[in-house]
């Protein structure tokens, strides 16, 4: 995380003067950062190129099928 690499993620919020990095502590609390990190997905599942928009596509398909009739 950042230019200075620390051994553990929690070290970025440490108050120890030897390893302190005030940048992370200044902008976001450690607990909030950990929650956000859990919600962000950096790799997509293999085989499904539309994974991120799959729920939108499925919803559109259902609605189009329900409201569009061939004449």
VOTOR-254798 format. One record per atom (N, C-alpha, C, O): residue in three letters; atom name; residue number from 1; x, y, z. Coordinates in Angstrom, 3 decimals, m for minus. Layout:
residues N
resn_name_resi_u_v_w
ALA_CA_NUM_X_Y_Z;
...
end
This chain:
residues 71
resn_name_resi_u_v_w
UNK_N_1_0.849_m1.170_0.000;
UNK_CA_1_0.000_0.000_0.000;
UNK_C_1_0.893_1.231_0.000;
UNK_O_1_1.544_1.516_1.005;
UNK_N_2_0.936_1.944_m1.075;
UNK_CA_2_1.728_3.153_m1.133;
UNK_C_2_3.175_2.904_m1.515;
UNK_O_2_3.536_1.815_m1.963;
UNK_N_3_3.990_3.916_m1.335;
UNK_CA_3_5.397_3.833_m1.715;
UNK_C_3_6.196_3.060_m0.679;
UNK_O_3_7.044_2.241_m1.032;
UNK_N_4_5.934_3.311_0.586;
UNK_CA_4_6.641_2.627_1.668;
UNK_C_4_5.888_1.343_1.993;
UNK_O_4_4.732_1.383_2.414;
UNK_N_5_6.546_0.206_1.794;
UNK_CA_5_5.918_m1.092_2.066;
UNK_C_5_6.207_m1.501_3.504;
UNK_O_5_7.362_m1.562_3.927;
UNK_N_6_5.149_m1.778_4.244;
UNK_CA_6_5.287_m2.240_5.621;
UNK_C_6_4.905_m3.715_5.677;
UNK_O_6_4.160_m4.191_4.820;
UNK_N_7_5.405_m4.449_6.679;
UNK_CA_7_5.173_m5.894_6.737;
UNK_C_7_3.704_m6.298_6.890;
UNK_O_7_3.278_m7.300_6.317;
UNK_N_8_2.938_m5.537_7.650;
UNK_CA_8_1.532_m5.882_7.883;
UNK_C_8_0.661_m4.681_7.563;
UNK_O_8_1.096_m3.535_7.677;
UNK_N_9_m0.561_m4.951_7.165;
UNK_CA_9_m1.497_m3.886_6.818;
UNK_C_9_m1.780_m2.976_8.014;
UNK_O_9_m1.901_m1.762_7.851;
UNK_N_10_m1.886_m3.549_9.206;
UNK_CA_10_m2.193_m2.741_10.397;
UNK_C_10_m1.051_m1.795_10.759;
UNK_O_10_m1.262_m0.842_11.510;
UNK_N_11_0.152_m2.037_10.241;
UNK_CA_11_1.286_m1.163_10.539;
UNK_C_11_1.110_0.238_9.967;
UNK_O_11_1.730_1.182_10.456;
UNK_N_12_0.285_0.391_8.953;
UNK_CA_12_0.053_1.718_8.381;
UNK_C_12_m0.698_2.627_9.353;
UNK_O_12_m0.658_3.848_9.204;
UNK_N_13_m1.373_2.060_10.333;
UNK_CA_13_m2.107_2.840_11.336;
UNK_C_13_m1.397_2.813_12.686;
UNK_O_13_m1.967_3.249_13.686;
UNK_N_14_m0.189_2.320_12.732;
UNK_CA_14_0.567_2.216_13.973;
UNK_C_14_0.969_3.601_14.481;
UNK_O_14_1.189_4.527_13.700;
UNK_N_15_1.059_3.718_15.796;
UNK_CA_15_1.537_4.963_16.403;
UNK_C_15_3.002_4.845_16.830;
UNK_O_15_3.552_5.775_17.419;
UNK_N_16_3.627_3.720_16.538;
UNK_CA_16_5.042_3.513_16.838;
UNK_C_16_5.884_4.460_15.968;
UNK_O_16_5.762_4.436_14.743;
UNK_N_17_6.730_5.287_16.581;
UNK_CA_17_7.499_6.264_15.801;
UNK_C_17_8.452_5.643_14.776;
UNK_O_17_8.846_6.315_13.824;
UNK_N_18_8.824_4.387_14.951;
UNK_CA_18_9.745_3.733_14.014;
UNK_C_18_9.073_3.395_12.682;
UNK_O_18_9.732_3.395_11.642;
UNK_N_19_7.780_3.108_12.703;
UNK_CA_19_7.100_2.686_11.471;
UNK_C_19_5.872_3.525_11.149;
UNK_O_19_5.086_3.152_10.278;
UNK_N_20_5.694_4.629_11.819;
UNK_CA_20_4.470_5.407_11.637;
UNK_C_20_4.327_5.939_10.210;
UNK_O_20_5.288_6.417_9.607;
UNK_N_21_3.129_5.846_9.699;
UNK_CA_21_2.748_6.384_8.389;
UNK_C_21_1.464_7.165_8.611;
UNK_O_21_0.382_6.580_8.639;
UNK_N_22_1.567_8.457_8.767;
UNK_CA_22_0.394_9.252_9.127;
UNK_C_22_m0.581_9.420_7.969;
UNK_O_22_m1.730_9.804_8.192;
UNK_N_23_m0.160_9.146_6.749;
UNK_CA_23_m1.035_9.345_5.593;
UNK_C_23_m2.311_8.514_5.707;
UNK_O_23_m3.405_9.052_5.542;
UNK_N_24_m2.197_7.237_5.981;
UNK_CA_24_m3.373_6.370_6.066;
UNK_C_24_m4.254_6.755_7.247;
UNK_O_24_m5.477_6.811_7.115;
UNK_N_25_m3.649_7.017_8.393;
UNK_CA_25_m4.427_7.378_9.586;
UNK_C_25_m5.162_8.691_9.418;
UNK_O_25_m6.228_8.888_10.001;
UNK_N_26_m4.605_9.584_8.629;
UNK_CA_26_m5.192_10.908_8.452;
UNK_C_26_m6.499_10.852_7.656;
UNK_O_26_m7.396_11.661_7.891;
UNK_N_27_m6.615_9.917_6.728;
UNK_CA_27_m7.749_9.922_5.812;
UNK_C_27_m8.826_8.885_6.090;
UNK_O_27_m9.990_9.113_5.763;
UNK_N_28_m8.471_7.764_6.679;
UNK_CA_28_m9.478_6.722_6.908;
UNK_C_28_m9.089_5.894_8.131;
UNK_O_28_m7.915_5.599_8.353;
UNK_N_29_m10.088_5.532_8.906;
UNK_CA_29_m9.845_4.682_10.073;
UNK_C_29_m9.527_3.260_9.607;
UNK_O_29_m10.010_2.818_8.564;
UNK_N_30_m8.724_2.562_10.377;
UNK_CA_30_m8.310_1.212_9.990;
UNK_C_30_m9.498_0.277_9.819;
UNK_O_30_m9.549_m0.479_8.848;
UNK_N_31_m10.454_0.315_10.744;
UNK_CA_31_m11.614_m0.577_10.647;
UNK_C_31_m12.414_m0.301_9.382;
UNK_O_31_m12.861_m1.230_8.709;
UNK_N_32_m12.594_0.966_9.063;
UNK_CA_32_m13.339_1.318_7.845;
UNK_C_32_m12.586_0.856_6.597;
UNK_O_32_m13.199_0.361_5.651;
UNK_N_33_m11.273_1.014_6.589;
UNK_CA_33_m10.473_0.567_5.454;
UNK_C_33_m10.583_m0.941_5.277;
UNK_O_33_m10.704_m1.423_4.151;
UNK_N_34_m10.542_m1.688_6.370;
UNK_CA_34_m10.651_m3.147_6.279;
UNK_C_34_m12.015_m3.571_5.740;
UNK_O_34_m12.106_m4.529_4.972;
UNK_N_35_m13.070_m2.868_6.135;
UNK_CA_35_m14.408_m3.175_5.611;
UNK_C_35_m14.465_m2.881_4.116;
UNK_O_35_m14.985_m3.686_3.342;
UNK_N_36_m13.934_m1.734_3.708;
UNK_CA_36_m13.911_m1.393_2.288;
UNK_C_36_m13.079_m2.389_1.490;
UNK_O_36_m13.446_m2.746_0.370;
UNK_N_37_m11.978_m2.835_2.050;
UNK_CA_37_m11.121_m3.798_1.372;
UNK_C_37_m11.832_m5.135_1.167;
UNK_O_37_m11.591_m5.817_0.171;
UNK_N_38_m12.701_m5.512_2.098;
UNK_CA_38_m13.473_m6.746_1.944;
UNK_C_38_m14.491_m6.634_0.816;
UNK_O_38_m14.809_m7.631_0.166;
UNK_N_39_m15.003_m5.430_0.579;
UNK_CA_39_m16.047_m5.230_m0.427;
UNK_C_39_m15.500_m5.110_m1.847;
UNK_O_39_m16.223_m5.354_m2.812;
UNK_N_40_m14.249_m4.740_m1.978;
UNK_CA_40_m13.654_m4.539_m3.294;
UNK_C_40_m13.092_m5.861_m3.794;
UNK_O_40_m12.410_m6.580_m3.064;
UNK_N_41_m13.388_m6.164_m5.045;
UNK_CA_41_m12.895_m7.401_m5.636;
UNK_C_41_m11.894_m7.043_m6.724;
UNK_O_41_m12.227_m6.314_m7.658;
UNK_N_42_m10.677_m7.545_m6.612;
UNK_CA_42_m9.626_m7.197_m7.555;
UNK_C_42_m9.436_m8.217_m8.659;
UNK_O_42_m8.765_m7.924_m9.648;
UNK_N_43_m9.997_m9.387_m8.525;
UNK_CA_43_m9.879_m10.363_m9.600;
UNK_C_43_m11.253_m10.904_m9.937;
UNK_O_43_m12.111_m11.057_m9.067;
UNK_N_44_m11.442_m11.187_m11.195;
UNK_CA_44_m12.738_m11.691_m11.624;
UNK_C_44_m12.694_m13.210_m11.698;
UNK_O_44_m11.628_m13.791_m11.903;
UNK_N_45_m13.834_m13.850_m11.535;
UNK_CA_45_m13.864_m15.304_m11.620;
UNK_C_45_m13.496_m15.764_m13.029;
UNK_O_45_m13.854_m15.107_m14.006;
UNK_N_46_m12.797_m16.868_m13.141;
UNK_CA_46_m12.411_m17.348_m14.466;
UNK_C_46_m13.626_m17.781_m15.280;
UNK_O_46_m14.548_m18.406_m14.758;
UNK_N_47_m13.611_m17.443_m16.558;
UNK_CA_47_m14.655_m17.912_m17.454;
UNK_C_47_m15.823_m16.968_m17.653;
UNK_O_47_m16.523_m17.098_m18.658;
UNK_N_48_m16.075_m16.036_m16.767;
UNK_CA_48_m17.219_m15.136_m16.908;
UNK_C_48_m16.715_m13.708_m17.106;
UNK_O_48_m16.414_m13.011_m16.137;
UNK_N_49_m16.627_m13.280_m18.359;
UNK_CA_49_m16.098_m11.955_m18.662;
UNK_C_49_m17.073_m10.850_m18.282;
UNK_O_49_m16.666_m9.696_m18.146;
UNK_N_50_m18.336_m11.173_m18.109;
UNK_CA_50_m19.345_m10.171_m17.768;
UNK_C_50_m19.749_m10.240_m16.296;
UNK_O_50_m20.857_m9.835_m15.945;
UNK_N_51_m18.884_m10.736_m15.449;
UNK_CA_51_m19.211_m10.955_m14.041;
UNK_C_51_m19.711_m9.689_m13.353;
UNK_O_51_m20.696_m9.738_m12.616;
UNK_N_52_m19.053_m8.565_m13.580;
UNK_CA_52_m19.417_m7.342_m12.865;
UNK_C_52_m20.774_m6.803_m13.277;
UNK_O_52_m21.433_m6.128_m12.486;
UNK_N_53_m21.200_m7.083_m14.490;
UNK_CA_53_m22.500_m6.581_m14.947;
UNK_C_53_m23.527_m7.692_m15.120;
UNK_O_53_m24.588_m7.460_m15.698;
UNK_N_54_m23.236_m8.884_m14.636;
UNK_CA_54_m24.124_m10.033_m14.819;
UNK_C_54_m25.506_m9.792_m14.215;
UNK_O_54_m26.503_m10.139_m14.848;
UNK_N_55_m25.606_m9.222_m13.037;
UNK_CA_55_m26.918_m9.012_m12.408;
UNK_C_55_m27.758_m8.022_m13.210;
UNK_O_55_m28.970_m8.204_m13.325;
UNK_N_56_m27.148_m6.988_m13.763;
UNK_CA_56_m27.872_m6.029_m14.596;
UNK_C_56_m28.367_m6.696_m15.881;
UNK_O_56_m29.512_m6.489_m16.282;
UNK_N_57_m27.534_m7.473_m16.512;
UNK_CA_57_m27.919_m8.162_m17.747;
UNK_C_57_m29.062_m9.130_m17.488;
UNK_O_57_m30.013_m9.183_m18.268;
UNK_N_58_m28.987_m9.888_m16.418;
UNK_CA_58_m30.062_m10.828_m16.088;
UNK_C_58_m31.374_m10.097_m15.822;
UNK_O_58_m32.433_m10.543_m16.262;
UNK_N_59_m31.310_m8.991_m15.113;
UNK_CA_59_m32.514_m8.210_m14.826;
UNK_C_59_m33.126_m7.641_m16.103;
UNK_O_59_m34.344_m7.678_m16.278;
UNK_N_60_m32.294_m7.120_m16.988;
UNK_CA_60_m32.795_m6.596_m18.260;
UNK_C_60_m33.429_m7.696_m19.107;
UNK_O_60_m34.481_m7.485_m19.711;
UNK_N_61_m32.804_m8.853_m19.152;
UNK_CA_61_m33.366_m9.968_m19.920;
UNK_C_61_m34.740_m10.370_m19.400;
UNK_O_61_m35.651_m10.624_m20.188;
UNK_N_62_m34.895_m10.431_m18.090;
UNK_CA_62_m36.196_m10.786_m17.516;
UNK_C_62_m37.253_m9.745_m17.861;
UNK_O_62_m38.366_m10.099_m18.251;
UNK_N_63_m36.921_m8.479_m17.725;
UNK_CA_63_m37.886_m7.415_m18.014;
UNK_C_63_m38.224_m7.321_m19.498;
UNK_O_63_m39.381_m7.102_m19.857;
UNK_N_64_m37.237_m7.483_m20.353;
UNK_CA_64_m37.513_m7.438_m21.786;
UNK_C_64_m38.417_m8.595_m22.200;
UNK_O_64_m39.335_m8.411_m23.000;
UNK_N_65_m38.165_m9.770_m21.664;
UNK_CA_65_m39.002_m10.929_m21.991;
UNK_C_65_m40.421_m10.764_m21.468;
UNK_O_65_m41.368_m11.239_m22.096;
UNK_N_66_m40.582_m10.107_m20.347;
UNK_CA_66_m41.914_m9.935_m19.764;
UNK_C_66_m42.737_m8.881_m20.501;
UNK_O_66_m43.964_m8.969_m20.525;
UNK_N_67_m42.088_m7.892_m21.100;
UNK_CA_67_m42.822_m6.765_m21.678;
UNK_C_67_m42.753_m6.671_m23.203;
UNK_O_67_m43.427_m5.825_m23.790;
UNK_N_68_m41.984_m7.491_m23.836;
UNK_CA_68_m41.864_m7.431_m25.290;
UNK_C_68_m42.532_m8.661_m25.890;
UNK_O_68_m42.193_m9.792_m25.543;
UNK_N_69_m43.463_m8.437_m26.775;
UNK_CA_69_m44.191_m9.535_m27.419;
UNK_C_69_m43.995_m9.454_m28.928;
UNK_O_69_m44.126_m8.386_m29.527;
UNK_N_70_m43.686_m10.574_m29.523;
UNK_CA_70_m43.577_m10.629_m30.979;
UNK_C_70_m44.968_m10.560_m31.583;
UNK_O_70_m45.892_m11.201_m31.082;
UNK_N_71_m45.130_m9.794_m32.648;
UNK_CA_71_m46.460_m9.678_m33.257;
UNK_C_71_m46.568_m10.513_m34.516;
UNK_O_71_m47.620_m10.532_m35.155;
end
